[in-house]
Amino acid sequence: MALPSNYVLLTNANAEKGYDLILKVAALLPDVPFLVLASQSPLEEAVRAYENAGLKNVTALGRVADMDPIYRGAAIVAVPSYRFKESFSRVCIEAQRYGKPVIGSDRGNVPFLLEHSGVVLPEDARQWAAEIKKLLGDAAYYKERRVKARENSKRYSFAAQGDALDSLVGAGDTRFLIATGSGLGNMLHVTPMIANISKRIGARVDVVVAEDHARSLFLMHNPAYVNAVYTLKQAVLRRLYDTVFVTHSFGAARVAFNSNRVVWARDWESFRPSGLNETLYNLEAAKQSLGIPYDEADLRNYFCGDLVYKPPHETLVGIHAGSKSGMWLAKRWPYFPELAQRLRRRGIRVASFGLAEEYVEGTENRTGGTIESMCASMLDCTQFVSNDSGVMNIANALGIPMLALFAPTNVKSRLPLATTSDAIVLERDCAPCELKDPEGFSRGQCRCMADIDVSLVEARLLERMQAPAGIAAS
């Protein structure tokens, strides 16, 4: 593949490393070439992202063994790490050794690295575009930035880089680590506890996720409470912490964290679907195990990355008709197509979210894509209807008015607690099956979701649509 020349370089095509922002910047600068490296993510996803955006000035490459020609061909290097807190950012210094001006995020240690040499900007595509235009259009300014880049790189010579890195990382170290599981619902049920611990100790915390959802870590990236988010594949086990708190969803494995104080929620009490609500359980586990108190309001302080929900002006009902496979298929309500048809007859727009195979015929198709892109798209919804699922928990954490449908699983332990969330619960002697007939439930024999009448769901949804914003109609 022929490479462009004098391009703006992004060395990691992950959204948490700013790829989504760079695509917005590229759209504002159609005559400026951009080169992105899919160094830690599938190349085809990076290509699909800029093709879907209709961008002709972006080129993507896979993992590169020799970065020398890549840096030499760049005019500017971008380090827009807003959702991933850089502890050092090797790219900043490597690029400056080649005399390349660097534009970086205003978070993590990037501002310290670029204090004397680069430009630090907020997460604003227009400001990034303006700075790139200035660098490429003002030869004297560009030369000044090149000189400062080389001078700054000398502060981090190979001989001195170890001490410099230790100093920077030591200054930004977080001493409290929270370990959580990787299910979307598990992760989001933990967020009120994370926010509460951060608030009570007066510092942001680190989070490690036993990840099995590709690129789901962004769910935990909230700069108000969270310093950095890791997977177990990263070097987090070598980092020194004062305290590590391991939630129940992390699993039973006793991982060797680098801390003299590792506290396991399961040592206090195991989480059971017949017991406390999962959000309440997490807060109570931290209270009983660590002595960290919480208030009633803390039960509802969910977050979903740093996304902020503002009720849209145009009505759109989002639906999620899926769930996990296996015995969890029993959670799927079979009448979503009929509900969507009834709503459309009333002139109400309906959109499907989730996996591609969870699309409901006749609705706007917003399925597929990444978890992060789905969350951003869900912000267009004025109401949401869902099975008991990870997407249900996302709608709750975003603060979208959400109606959940429950029959085989226990609403008392599974339904998240935002004031904007409500549920229709099947009332039968045998329900919930996961408690009253666990063997039948585990074999996938429960069919009770079909007993939730579509007219009841339609009526409850219409009632909620008439309620004041932010109020769950009862």
BELBEL-V466432 format. One record per pair of residues at least 4 apart in sequence whose C-alpha atoms are under 6 Angstrom apart, sorted by the first residue. I is the first residue (numbers start at 1). J is the second residue. D is the distance in Angstrom with one decimal. If there is no record, write none. Layout:
i->I j->J d->D
i->I j->J d->D
//
This chain:
i->5 j->73 d->5.7
i->6 j->73 d->5.7
i->6 j->74 d->4.9
i->6 j->75 d->4.5
i->7 j->33 d->4.9
i->7 j->34 d->5.0
i->7 j->74 d->4.9
i->7 j->75 d->5.3
i->8 j->34 d->4.7
i->8 j->74 d->6.0
i->8 j->75 d->5.9
i->8 j->76 d->4.8
i->8 j->77 d->5.7
i->9 j->35 d->5.0
i->9 j->36 d->5.9
i->9 j->77 d->4.7
i->9 j->78 d->5.9
i->10 j->36 d->4.7
i->10 j->78 d->5.4
i->11 j->36 d->5.8
i->11 j->37 d->4.9
i->12 j->37 d->5.3
i->12 j->38 d->5.6
i->12 j->39 d->5.6
i->13 j->19 d->5.1
i->13 j->37 d->5.8
i->13 j->38 d->4.9
i->14 j->19 d->5.7
i->15 j->19 d->4.8
i->15 j->20 d->5.4
i->16 j->83 d->4.8
i->16 j->84 d->5.5
i->17 j->81 d->4.5
i->18 j->80 d->4.8
i->18 j->81 d->5.5
i->25 j->125 d->5.1
i->25 j->129 d->5.5
i->33 j->57 d->4.9
i->34 j->58 d->4.7
i->35 j->58 d->5.9
i->35 j->59 d->4.9
i->35 j->60 d->5.8
i->36 j->60 d->4.8
i->37 j->60 d->5.7
i->37 j->61 d->4.9
i->37 j->62 d->5.6
i->38 j->43 d->5.2
i->38 j->61 d->6.0
i->38 j->62 d->4.7
i->39 j->62 d->5.8
i->39 j->63 d->4.4
i->43 j->62 d->5.5
i->44 j->48 d->6.0
i->48 j->52 d->5.8
i->50 j->55 d->5.5
i->51 j->55 d->5.9
i->76 j->100 d->5.8
i->76 j->101 d->5.3
i->77 j->102 d->4.9
i->78 j->102 d->5.8
i->78 j->103 d->5.1
i->78 j->104 d->6.0
i->79 j->104 d->4.5
i->80 j->104 d->5.2
i->80 j->105 d->4.7
i->81 j->105 d->5.6
i->83 j->221 d->5.8
i->85 j->108 d->4.7
i->85 j->228 d->5.4
i->86 j->108 d->5.2
i->86 j->109 d->5.9
i->87 j->109 d->5.8
i->87 j->169 d->5.5
i->88 j->109 d->5.9
i->91 j->95 d->5.9
i->93 j->153 d->5.5
i->95 j->100 d->5.4
i->96 j->100 d->5.0
i->96 j->149 d->4.7
i->96 j->150 d->5.4
i->96 j->153 d->5.6
i->97 j->150 d->5.5
i->97 j->153 d->5.4
i->99 j->146 d->4.9
i->99 j->149 d->5.4
i->99 j->150 d->5.1
i->100 j->146 d->5.7
i->101 j->145 d->5.5
i->101 j->146 d->5.6
i->102 j->118 d->5.3
i->103 j->118 d->6.0
i->103 j->119 d->4.9
i->103 j->120 d->5.9
i->104 j->120 d->4.9
i->105 j->120 d->5.5
i->105 j->121 d->5.4
i->106 j->111 d->5.7
i->106 j->120 d->5.4
i->106 j->121 d->5.5
i->106 j->122 d->5.7
i->111 j->115 d->5.7
i->114 j->118 d->4.6
i->117 j->148 d->4.8
i->117 j->149 d->5.3
i->133 j->137 d->5.7
i->134 j->138 d->5.7
i->135 j->142 d->5.0
i->145 j->149 d->6.0
i->156 j->160 d->5.7
i->156 j->161 d->4.8
i->157 j->161 d->5.6
i->161 j->165 d->5.9
i->165 j->169 d->6.0
i->166 j->170 d->5.7
i->169 j->173 d->5.8
i->174 j->205 d->6.0
i->175 j->241 d->4.5
i->175 j->242 d->5.1
i->176 j->205 d->5.3
i->176 j->241 d->5.8
i->176 j->243 d->5.1
i->176 j->244 d->5.9
i->177 j->205 d->5.9
i->177 j->206 d->4.7
i->177 j->207 d->5.6
i->177 j->244 d->4.7
i->178 j->207 d->4.8
i->178 j->244 d->5.8
i->178 j->245 d->4.9
i->178 j->246 d->5.9
i->179 j->207 d->5.8
i->179 j->208 d->4.8
i->179 j->209 d->6.0
i->179 j->246 d->4.6
i->179 j->247 d->6.0
i->180 j->209 d->5.1
i->180 j->247 d->5.4
i->180 j->249 d->5.7
i->180 j->250 d->4.5
i->181 j->209 d->5.6
i->181 j->210 d->5.1
i->181 j->249 d->4.4
i->181 j->250 d->3.9
i->182 j->209 d->5.9
i->182 j->210 d->5.3
i->182 j->211 d->4.7
i->182 j->212 d->5.9
i->184 j->390 d->4.9
i->185 j->390 d->4.7
i->185 j->393 d->5.5
i->189 j->279 d->4.8
i->191 j->302 d->5.4
i->192 j->301 d->4.9
i->192 j->302 d->5.0
i->193 j->283 d->5.1
i->195 j->225 d->5.6
i->198 j->202 d->5.8
i->198 j->203 d->5.3
i->198 j->204 d->5.2
i->198 j->225 d->5.5
i->204 j->225 d->4.7
i->204 j->226 d->4.9
i->204 j->227 d->5.3
i->205 j->226 d->5.0
i->205 j->227 d->5.4
i->206 j->226 d->5.8
i->206 j->227 d->5.3
i->206 j->228 d->5.0
i->206 j->229 d->5.9
i->207 j->229 d->4.7
i->208 j->229 d->5.7
i->208 j->230 d->4.6
i->208 j->231 d->5.4
i->209 j->231 d->5.1
i->218 j->305 d->5.5
i->219 j->304 d->4.9
i->219 j->305 d->4.3
i->220 j->305 d->5.2
i->221 j->305 d->4.6
i->222 j->226 d->5.4
i->222 j->305 d->5.0
i->222 j->306 d->4.9
i->237 j->257 d->5.2
i->237 j->258 d->5.9
i->238 j->258 d->6.0
i->240 j->258 d->5.2
i->240 j->259 d->5.9
i->241 j->259 d->5.1
i->242 j->259 d->5.8
i->243 j->261 d->5.0
i->243 j->262 d->5.9
i->244 j->262 d->4.7
i->245 j->263 d->4.9
i->246 j->264 d->4.8
i->247 j->265 d->5.2
i->248 j->265 d->5.6
i->248 j->266 d->5.6
i->265 j->285 d->5.7
i->266 j->270 d->4.9
i->273 j->413 d->5.7
i->276 j->281 d->5.5
i->276 j->413 d->5.6
i->277 j->281 d->5.9
i->277 j->412 d->5.7
i->277 j->413 d->3.6
i->278 j->413 d->5.6
i->280 j->284 d->6.0
i->281 j->285 d->5.9
i->285 j->289 d->5.8
i->286 j->290 d->5.2
i->286 j->292 d->5.9
i->287 j->291 d->4.5
i->287 j->292 d->4.4
i->287 j->293 d->5.3
i->300 j->417 d->5.7
i->300 j->418 d->4.9
i->302 j->397 d->5.0
i->303 j->397 d->5.2
i->304 j->397 d->5.6
i->304 j->398 d->6.0
i->309 j->379 d->5.9
i->309 j->398 d->5.9
i->315 j->382 d->5.6
i->316 j->349 d->5.1
i->316 j->350 d->5.7
i->316 j->381 d->4.9
i->316 j->382 d->5.4
i->317 j->350 d->4.8
i->317 j->381 d->5.7
i->317 j->383 d->4.8
i->317 j->384 d->5.5
i->318 j->350 d->5.8
i->318 j->351 d->4.9
i->318 j->352 d->5.9
i->318 j->381 d->5.8
i->318 j->384 d->4.6
i->319 j->352 d->5.1
i->319 j->384 d->5.6
i->319 j->385 d->4.8
i->319 j->386 d->5.6
i->320 j->353 d->5.4
i->320 j->386 d->4.8
i->321 j->358 d->5.9
i->322 j->332 d->6.0
i->322 j->358 d->5.5
i->323 j->389 d->5.4
i->324 j->328 d->5.5
i->325 j->329 d->5.3
i->327 j->442 d->5.3
i->327 j->444 d->4.4
i->330 j->446 d->5.8
i->332 j->387 d->5.9
i->333 j->449 d->5.3
i->337 j->360 d->5.9
i->343 j->348 d->5.3
i->344 j->348 d->5.0
i->350 j->363 d->5.4
i->351 j->363 d->5.0
i->351 j->364 d->4.3
i->351 j->365 d->6.0
i->352 j->359 d->5.5
i->352 j->365 d->5.4
i->352 j->366 d->5.5
i->353 j->366 d->5.2
i->353 j->367 d->4.5
i->354 j->367 d->4.9
i->355 j->367 d->5.3
i->355 j->368 d->4.9
i->356 j->367 d->4.9
i->356 j->368 d->4.6
i->383 j->401 d->5.0
i->383 j->402 d->5.8
i->384 j->402 d->4.6
i->385 j->402 d->5.8
i->385 j->403 d->4.8
i->385 j->404 d->5.8
i->386 j->392 d->5.6
i->386 j->404 d->5.0
i->387 j->404 d->5.7
i->387 j->405 d->5.1
i->395 j->400 d->5.4
i->401 j->420 d->4.7
i->401 j->421 d->5.8
i->402 j->421 d->4.7
i->403 j->422 d->5.0
i->403 j->423 d->5.2
i->404 j->423 d->4.5
i->405 j->423 d->5.7
i->405 j->424 d->5.1
i->406 j->425 d->4.8
i->407 j->425 d->5.9
i->407 j->426 d->5.0
i->407 j->432 d->5.7
i->407 j->449 d->5.5
i->408 j->431 d->6.0
i->408 j->432 d->4.4
i->408 j->433 d->4.6
i->408 j->434 d->5.9
i->409 j->432 d->5.2
i->409 j->434 d->5.6
i->410 j->414 d->6.0
i->410 j->432 d->5.6
i->411 j->415 d->5.2
i->420 j->470 d->5.6
i->420 j->471 d->5.8
i->420 j->472 d->5.1
i->430 j->436 d->6.0
i->433 j->437 d->4.8
i->433 j->441 d->5.8
i->434 j->438 d->4.7
i->434 j->441 d->5.6
i->438 j->442 d->6.0
i->440 j->445 d->5.3
i->441 j->445 d->5.8
i->441 j->446 d->5.7
i->464 j->473 d->5.1
//
